[in-house]
Amino acid sequence: MKLLKTVRADPSDTFVFDKAAQPGEWAISGALMFAQLDPATLTGKARAAFRAGFLGIDSFGWSTLARIVEASEADRAAAVDLLAAQLVEHFGAPDLETARTAAEEEIAFAASLCDHPAGMLVAVSRQYENEVTREAFRTLQSNGRSKPAPVFTFLQVTEEAESPPKQIDRTKRAKGDRR
């Protein structure tokens, strides 16, 4: 069986969302967090979570991406139990048995998104239109790195250049003159 876990590809989740999920938490879609709200009135970080967040069920924090991972039946049961407890605590579910039914449905839905190879990344996009919340999910191939690829590389030059670098006249280049 496969389930979703939160991913933090870069630090952006920590400032995009009010509360960022920790990397490696079991994850669900998170749409349930907006069931009693009017998404049209959301602003700022709450709107960002609505539009593109997976819910980490341990912290009840948000993640822009989730990774498909192999999971055992014990992992699934632990995720259901944890989510059920969170539903009692955060949503006022009357008891664990009632909450467990809802948690089973949420975890089953998350598992239904995992019909791809383990390691594949998943992104969510939510829209609210005609009084209905619509979710779309897309997959992204992971580069397999544990850290993002560097954007810049700095080289240390240990020898002085013998002649100064050629000066480039950018005004001529803009006009098409390549000299």
Order of alpha helices (4+ residues) and beta strands (2+ residues): beta-alpha-beta-alpha-beta-beta-beta-alpha-alpha-beta-beta-alpha
